Amino acid sequence: MHFKLESANDLVDELKLKIHPLTLGKGKKFFDNGMIPAAFTLLENIVTSTGVIIASYKRTGDVKTGKVGA
């Protein structure tokens, strides 16, 4: 991924991710310390013939917490 998350300033409105079905081991953390919790809703997704998932998410506001099954 080649983008910078401005999490400390709460500037993320939309996420566009390409998720590849492989693991490489150690690397940079996607969400670093200081990340402000935010909720996102899936807008659209595509799965390629090689299994890559391309997903777009839109910011929907604050994170709502609760209990599973409640």
C-alpha positions as protocol buffer text, in pm:
chain_id: "A"
residue {
  index: 1
  type: MET
  ca { x: 0 y: 0 z: 0 }
}
residue {
  index: 2
  type: HIS
  ca { x: 127 y: 342 z: -88 }
}
residue {
  index: 3
  type: PHE
  ca { x: -67 y: 593 z: 116 }
}
residue {
  index: 4
  type: LYS
  ca { x: -32 y: 776 z: 443 }
}
residue {
  index: 5
  type: LEU
  ca { x: -301 y: 754 z: 708 }
}
residue {
  index: 6
  type: GLU
  ca { x: -340 y: 1088 z: 882 }
}
residue {
  index: 7
  type: SER
  ca { x: -486 y: 916 z: 1186 }
}
residue {
  index: 8
  type: ALA
  ca { x: -351 y: 1152 z: 1451 }
}
residue {
  index: 9
  type: ASN
  ca { x: -542 y: 1438 z: 1285 }
}
residue {
  index: 10
  type: ASP
  ca { x: -854 y: 1229 z: 1209 }
}
residue {
  index: 11
  type: LEU
  ca { x: -834 y: 1297 z: 832 }
}
residue {
  index: 12
  type: VAL
  ca { x: -935 y: 955 z: 690 }
}
residue {
  index: 13
  type: ASP
  ca { x: -1266 y: 974 z: 501 }
}
residue {
  index: 14
  type: GLU
  ca { x: -1230 y: 675 z: 271 }
}
residue {
  index: 15
  type: LEU
  ca { x: -1015 y: 363 z: 241 }
}
residue {
  index: 16
  type: LYS
  ca { x: -931 y: 186 z: -85 }
}
residue {
  index: 17
  type: LEU
  ca { x: -755 y: -144 z: -21 }
}
residue {
  index: 18
  type: LYS
  ca { x: -599 y: -413 z: -238 }
}
residue {
  index: 19
  type: ILE
  ca { x: -573 y: -728 z: -31 }
}
residue {
  index: 20
  type: HIS
  ca { x: -340 y: -994 z: -173 }
}
residue {
  index: 21
  type: PRO
  ca { x: -376 y: -1356 z: -54 }
}
residue {
  index: 22
  type: LEU
  ca { x: -22 y: -1404 z: 77 }
}
residue {
  index: 23
  type: THR
  ca { x: 185 y: -1338 z: 384 }
}
residue {
  index: 24
  type: LEU
  ca { x: 537 y: -1201 z: 376 }
}
residue {
  index: 25
  type: GLY
  ca { x: 633 y: -1201 z: 743 }
}
residue {
  index: 26
  type: LYS
  ca { x: 748 y: -889 z: 923 }
}
residue {
  index: 27
  type: GLY
  ca { x: 681 y: -542 z: 789 }
}
residue {
  index: 28
  type: LYS
  ca { x: 536 y: -202 z: 866 }
}
residue {
  index: 29
  type: LYS
  ca { x: 228 y: -184 z: 1083 }
}
residue {
  index: 30
  type: PHE
  ca { x: -77 y: -70 z: 891 }
}
residue {
  index: 31
  type: PHE
  ca { x: -228 y: 111 z: 1190 }
}
residue {
  index: 32
  type: ASP
  ca { x: 40 y: 274 z: 1402 }
}
residue {
  index: 33
  type: ASN
  ca { x: 10 y: 411 z: 1756 }
}
residue {
  index: 34
  type: GLY
  ca { x: -219 y: 710 z: 1785 }
}
residue {
  index: 35
  type: MET
  ca { x: -486 y: 578 z: 1550 }
}
residue {
  index: 36
  type: ILE
  ca { x: -824 y: 735 z: 1620 }
}
residue {
  index: 37
  type: PRO
  ca { x: -1102 y: 471 z: 1620 }
}
residue {
  index: 38
  type: ALA
  ca { x: -1342 y: 516 z: 1327 }
}
residue {
  index: 39
  type: ALA
  ca { x: -1620 y: 309 z: 1169 }
}
residue {
  index: 40
  type: PHE
  ca { x: -1627 y: 237 z: 795 }
}
residue {
  index: 41
  type: THR
  ca { x: -1891 y: 86 z: 566 }
}
residue {
  index: 42
  type: LEU
  ca { x: -1809 y: -121 z: 260 }
}
residue {
  index: 43
  type: LEU
  ca { x: -1908 y: 66 z: -58 }
}
residue {
  index: 44
  type: GLU
  ca { x: -1797 y: -186 z: -317 }
}
residue {
  index: 45
  type: ASN
  ca { x: -1567 y: -481 z: -361 }
}
residue {
  index: 46
  type: ILE
  ca { x: -1422 y: -684 z: -645 }
}
residue {
  index: 47
  type: VAL
  ca { x: -1244 y: -1019 z: -629 }
}
residue {
  index: 48
  type: THR
  ca { x: -1002 y: -1076 z: -917 }
}
residue {
  index: 49
  type: SER
  ca { x: -935 y: -1412 z: -1081 }
}
residue {
  index: 50
  type: THR
  ca { x: -611 y: -1437 z: -880 }
}
residue {
  index: 51
  type: GLY
  ca { x: -792 y: -1384 z: -548 }
}
residue {
  index: 52
  type: VAL
  ca { x: -697 y: -1019 z: -491 }
}
residue {
  index: 53
  type: ILE
  ca { x: -975 y: -831 z: -312 }
}
residue {
  index: 54
  type: ILE
  ca { x: -1020 y: -465 z: -408 }
}
residue {
  index: 55
  type: ALA
  ca { x: -1242 y: -293 z: -153 }
}
residue {
  index: 56
  type: SER
  ca { x: -1362 y: 65 z: -101 }
}
residue {
  index: 57
  type: TYR
  ca { x: -1483 y: 180 z: 240 }
}
residue {
  index: 58
  type: LYS
  ca { x: -1646 y: 510 z: 341 }
}
residue {
  index: 59
  type: ARG
  ca { x: -1620 y: 666 z: 687 }
}
residue {
  index: 60
  type: THR
  ca { x: -1948 y: 636 z: 878 }
}
residue {
  index: 61
  type: GLY
  ca { x: -1855 y: 799 z: 1207 }
}
residue {
  index: 62
  type: ASP
  ca { x: -1757 y: 689 z: 1553 }
}
residue {
  index: 63
  type: VAL
  ca { x: -1709 y: 329 z: 1653 }
}
residue {
  index: 64
  type: LYS
  ca { x: -2012 y: 179 z: 1827 }
}
residue {
  index: 65
  type: THR
  ca { x: -1927 y: -85 z: 2084 }
}
residue {
  index: 66
  type: GLY
  ca { x: -2145 y: -339 z: 2255 }
}
residue {
  index: 67
  type: LYS
  ca { x: -2175 y: -708 z: 2330 }
}
residue {
  index: 68
  type: VAL
  ca { x: -2209 y: -984 z: 2075 }
}
residue {
  index: 69
  type: GLY
  ca { x: -2558 y: -1131 z: 2085 }
}
residue {
  index: 70
  type: ALA
  ca { x: -2699 y: -848 z: 2296 }
}
